[in-house]
Amino acid sequence: MKKQTGFTLIELVLVITILGILAAFAVPRFINITGDARLATVNALAGSMRSAAALAHSMALATAAGAASSISMEGATVTMAFHYPTGDAAGIGTALQDTGGFFSNASGSTITFSPGAAIDSDCQVTYTSSTGTGLSPTITVTASAANCA
């Protein structure tokens, strides 16, 4: 007598049911990763702003540029205030060099960046110019994974 090998129909149905239940719990977690990715992008831009401002500040001090002048970074002119980039497209926007994928809005001495096509007040990074000699610019991240989804 020959032994049968393989799966029975009941075993196959049970395995498919278990996989379906596991997928029902796993899929929402993977869908939520979009918010985490956008939050990471906003935090990365904030880090880039800090680096660009520090580099521009160092260059301004090294070249003895006046407190309210401009410097040249990578062939681009960056406007400065108190030896730091100004909070507009000609200041920190130029120092950053590449802000593709971000929407920006400048107002006075503040520029705000948000991923996507419009400013999202719950998922943004804001750069405010230095207000005096020896004072660093303010970089504020307003974001969470839930708000950036």
C-alpha positions as CSV (number, residue, x, y, z in Angstrom):
1,M,0.0,0.0,0.0
2,K,1.3,3.4,-1.0
3,K,1.5,6.2,1.6
4,Q,-0.1,9.5,0.6
5,T,2.0,12.6,1.1
6,G,1.0,16.3,1.0
7,F,-1.5,18.6,2.7
8,T,-5.1,17.9,3.2
9,L,-7.7,20.5,2.3
10,I,-8.4,21.3,5.9
11,E,-4.7,22.0,6.6
12,L,-4.5,24.3,3.6
13,V,-7.5,26.3,4.7
14,L,-6.2,26.7,8.2
15,V,-2.8,28.0,6.9
16,I,-4.5,30.5,4.6
17,T,-6.8,31.6,7.4
18,I,-3.8,32.1,9.8
19,L,-1.9,34.1,7.1
20,G,-4.9,36.2,6.5
21,I,-5.3,37.1,10.2
22,L,-1.5,37.9,10.4
23,A,-1.8,40.1,7.4
24,A,-4.8,42.0,8.8
25,F,-2.6,43.1,11.8
26,A,0.6,43.7,9.8
27,V,-0.7,45.8,6.9
28,P,-1.9,48.8,9.0
29,R,1.6,49.0,10.5
30,F,3.2,49.2,7.1
31,I,0.7,51.8,5.9
32,N,1.6,54.0,8.9
33,I,5.2,54.1,7.8
34,T,4.4,57.0,5.5
35,G,4.1,59.4,8.5
36,D,7.3,58.1,10.0
37,A,9.1,58.7,6.7
38,R,7.8,62.3,6.3
39,L,8.8,63.0,9.9
40,A,12.3,61.7,9.3
41,T,12.5,64.0,6.2
42,V,11.4,67.0,8.2
43,N,14.0,66.2,10.9
44,A,16.7,65.7,8.3
45,L,15.9,69.1,6.8
46,A,16.2,70.6,10.3
47,G,19.6,69.0,10.7
48,S,20.6,70.3,7.3
49,M,19.6,73.8,8.3
50,R,21.7,73.6,11.4
51,S,24.7,72.4,9.4
52,A,24.2,75.0,6.6
53,A,23.8,77.9,9.2
54,A,26.9,76.7,11.1
55,L,29.0,76.5,7.9
56,A,27.8,79.9,6.7
57,H,28.6,81.3,10.1
58,S,32.1,79.9,10.0
59,M,32.7,81.2,6.5
60,A,31.4,84.7,7.5
61,L,33.8,84.8,10.5
62,A,36.7,83.4,8.5
63,T,36.3,85.9,5.7
64,A,35.7,88.8,8.1
65,A,32.4,89.6,6.4
66,G,30.4,92.3,8.1
67,A,27.5,91.4,10.4
68,A,25.0,92.4,7.7
69,S,26.5,91.3,4.4
70,S,26.7,88.3,2.2
71,I,29.1,85.4,1.5
72,S,29.6,83.1,-1.4
73,M,29.0,79.3,-0.8
74,E,29.5,76.9,-3.7
75,G,29.3,79.9,-6.1
76,A,25.9,81.1,-4.7
77,T,25.5,84.3,-2.8
78,V,24.0,83.8,0.7
79,T,22.6,86.9,2.5
80,M,23.6,87.2,6.1
81,A,22.4,88.9,9.3
82,F,24.6,88.9,12.4
83,H,27.0,86.4,10.7
84,Y,24.2,83.8,10.1
85,P,22.0,83.2,7.0
86,T,18.8,85.3,6.8
87,G,15.4,83.6,7.2
88,D,14.5,83.8,3.5
89,A,15.1,82.2,0.2
90,A,18.3,84.3,-0.4
91,G,19.7,83.3,3.0
92,I,19.1,79.8,4.4
93,G,17.3,78.8,1.3
94,T,20.4,79.4,-0.8
95,A,22.7,77.9,1.9
96,L,20.7,74.7,1.9
97,Q,21.2,74.5,-1.9
98,D,18.6,71.8,-2.5
99,T,15.2,72.0,-1.0
100,G,13.4,69.9,-3.7
101,G,10.3,68.1,-2.4
102,F,9.6,70.9,0.1
103,F,7.2,73.8,-0.1
104,S,8.6,77.0,1.5
105,N,7.0,80.2,2.7
106,A,9.0,83.2,3.8
107,S,7.6,86.0,6.0
108,G,9.8,88.7,7.5
109,S,12.9,87.0,9.1
110,T,11.3,83.5,9.1
111,I,11.1,80.8,6.5
112,T,9.0,77.7,6.9
113,F,9.5,74.4,5.0
114,S,7.0,71.6,4.7
115,P,7.1,68.4,2.7
116,G,4.7,68.3,-0.2
117,A,2.9,71.0,-2.2
118,A,1.7,73.3,0.6
119,I,2.6,74.4,4.2
120,D,1.2,72.0,6.7
121,S,1.3,73.6,10.1
122,D,1.4,70.2,11.8
123,C,4.4,69.0,9.8
124,Q,7.0,71.7,9.2
125,V,10.4,73.1,10.1
126,T,10.8,76.8,10.7
127,Y,14.0,78.9,10.5
128,T,14.1,82.3,12.2
129,S,17.0,84.6,11.6
130,S,19.5,85.6,14.3
131,T,18.3,88.6,16.3
132,G,21.6,89.9,17.4
133,T,25.4,89.4,17.5
134,G,26.3,86.2,19.2
135,L,22.8,84.8,19.0
136,S,22.2,81.7,16.8
137,P,19.1,81.4,14.5
138,T,16.2,79.5,15.8
139,I,15.2,76.2,14.1
140,T,11.9,74.7,15.2
141,V,10.4,71.4,14.1
142,T,6.6,71.1,14.5
143,A,5.9,67.5,13.5
144,S,4.9,64.1,14.6
145,A,4.5,60.8,12.7
146,A,0.7,61.1,13.2
147,N,0.6,64.7,11.8
148,C,2.9,64.0,8.9
149,A,1.0,61.1,7.5
